[in-house]
């Protein structure tokens, strides 16, 4: 069974913590040690960011980390080279989060094949519409046992949420607000109502919230009506300030 599906089914009561970081940041050789330290610190899933020069959904923190990673020489091929032995050390689900242009340039099937070879379990591609996935790429993803993860926002209609749910085989990435990543405030009444509203729709796919989670309070708010939460910008800031030191200390402040 795909590791993401396994993780989602392990403990119905557990709220999952997923951490995003940009591959090749802060230093090009940091990718694998960060993954290993995150697993040791108790993280449930890891999203490995494939750096891109025009990351539409990312706020300043992740954009800056992408620019640094690109200057560090991070490429799609280099990422796969770094990950070639990752499954000798790491057992939790790993996803790649990136934009479609680098994947298309690499070759979609070649990319998916490399994901399978290195032990990647899912792909989060914010600019790949669900309709395009179903029409062009569903069979390729299935061939290489990769789960697609689609995003919804507070503005997503119920009809579209149900269409995304129907196409989802793992979880739905529930964007907490209509802004980019890295928001600084907590969650207000509108966002909490959105979490509650979608959770009551009886969807098949679990909901995992991203954007704006940075500490124990926002993690608890985000997971009150959902399966888990994703932290990206706050962890990138930790790496910027501390490097790869004390990753376990960062995760301890979340839960």
N, C-alpha and C positions, 0 to 999 in steps of 0.2 A: 504494500500500500504506500502511496505517496506520503512523504513525511509530514506535509502540511495537514493532510486529512487525519493522519494518526494523532498529531498534536491537538487538533481541534476536538478529537473524540476522547482524549486521555482522561480528563477530569472535568465533568460538566460544570462544577462549581468554580474552577480556577479561572481567574482573569489573566489573560496572556499579555506578556510584555514583549513587544517587538522593537528592536533598535535599528535605526537607519544610520549608515555612515557612507561617506564618499570614498570609493576605492582610490588608493594612491594619495590619501590625505591623512595626516599632514606631510608624511614622507612616502615615497613610492613603495618602500619595502614594508610599510606598516599594515597592509591589508590583511594578511594572514594572522599576524599576532593579535590584531584587534578582534578578529572573529573568534580566535581561540580564547581570549580573555573574556569576551562577552559570554560565551557559553559557560565558562568556569564561574562567572558571576551570577548565573541563574537565569539569564535571558531565555525566553521561549523560542523566539524566531529572530532571524537577522535579515535585514534588507541591505544589500550591497548596491550602492549607487554607482551607476556607470556614468562618469562625468561627460557632460555635453556642453557645448558653447552657448546654447540658447535654451536653458531650462525654464519653460514657460510657467510651471506651477511652483517654482522654488523661490523662496525669499532670499534676502541678501546674504544670510549666513551660508546657506547651502550653495548659492551661486558662487560665492567667493571660494568655497572649498572645491568646487568643480574647476574653477579657473586655476587654482593652485595645482590641483591634480593633473590637469592638462599640461601645465608648464613643467610638472615633474615627469612628463613623458608617459602618463597613463593612457593606454589605448585598450580597445576591446580585446585584441590578441594578447596583450600583456596581462590583462586581468585573468584570462583563461590560463595563461602560463602560471600565474601566481596560485591559482586555485586547483591546479592539477592533482595535488595530493591532499586536498583539504579534508576529504572523507576518511583519511587515516587518523585524523585527530578530532574531528567535529561530527556530532551525530544529530544536532537539532536542525530544523528546516532552514534552508537558505533560499532567499529570493534575490533576483536581480531587479532593481528598479532603474528604469532609464527611458529615454525617448526613442521613438521609432526610427529616426533618421540613421543613427549609427548601426542599429540592428539591420536595417534595410541595406546599408552600404556593405556590411559584413556578409550579408546573405542570410535571409530568415531561417532557412532550413539548416544551413551550416551553423548559425548561432545556436539554434535549438539543439542540434547534435552535440555541440561543445558543452552546452548546459548539462545535457544528460551525462556526458563523459566525466564532467567535474563534480556532479552530484547536486546541481541546482534543482530546486523543487518547483519553483514558480516564477512568473514574470509579472511585474507591474509596469505597464507602459501607458502613462496618462494620456498620450495623444493617439492611441490606437482605439478607434471607436468599436463598440461591441459588434455593430453590424459588419464592419470590415473584418473583424476577427472571425465571425461566424462564416462569412463568405469565402475568405481567402486562407485563413491560418489555423482554424480549429483542428483539422486533421493532422497538421504538422505538430502542433502542441501535443496532441494526444499520442502521436507516434513516439515522442520523446518524454512522455509522462511529465509534462509541464502544466501546472495549473495557471490559468490566466486570472489576474485580479483586476477588477474594474472599480472605478471610483464613482461615488455619488456625492452630492453636495446638498445643502439645504434647499436649493432651487430645483433639484431634480424632481420631475413629476412622478407621481405614484406609478403611472403606466411604465415609465422608463425604468424605475427602480425594479419593478417586477420583471421586465425584460432582462435586465442585468442579472437579477437573481436566477432567472431561468438559464442563463449562459454561464453562471458561476459554478465552479466545481470545488472551490476552496472557501475563501471568505470574501466579503465585500469590504472594500476600503472606504470607510465613511469619513469623508472630509468634513471637519467640524464647522467650517465657515466658508464663505465665498472668497476669502482672501488667499494669499500665498502662504507658504510655510513660514514658521518662526514668529507667530503672534505672541505678544507679551502678556496680555491679560488673561484672566481665568475665563470660565464659561458663564455667560449670562443666561437669563431666563429663556430667551429665544433658542439658543443652542441646546439647552437642556430639554426644551419642549420638542425640538427636532429629533434628538436622540430617542426620546420616549415615543414619539409618533412613529418613527420608522421601526422601532423595536416591536411595536404592537401590530405590525403588518403581517406577522406570521411567515416571514421569509424562510426559505430553506437554508440559505447560506448564512453563517454567523457574521456579525458586524464587528469590525475592528476599526477604531477611531484614530485618525491621524490629523495633524496640524494643531498646534497650540498646547500640546501636553509637555510639561516641563518639570513637574515635581509630583509629590505624593498627592496633593490636593487635586490637581487637574487630572491625574491618573484615575483617582477615585471617582471624580465627576464623570469622566469619559466612559468609565466601565460600569457605572451604576445600572445601565440598561443594555450593555453590549458585552461581547465576549472578551474584548481586550483593547489595547491602545498601542500606538506607534509613537516613538520619540525619535526625532531627527535633529532639528536645529539645536536643541539644548545639549545633545550629546556632541554635536560638532563643536559647539562653544567650549565644552569640556576639553575636547582634543586640542582646540586652539590654545587654550590656557595652560593645560597640563601635559600635552602630548599624550602618549599612551600609558602614562602612569595612573594608577588608582582607578581603573575602570570599574572595579568592584565597588569602590566608594561611591561612584556616580549612581550605579544601579540600586544601591542600598537606600538612597534618599527617595527613590520612587515607590518602593513597596517593601 
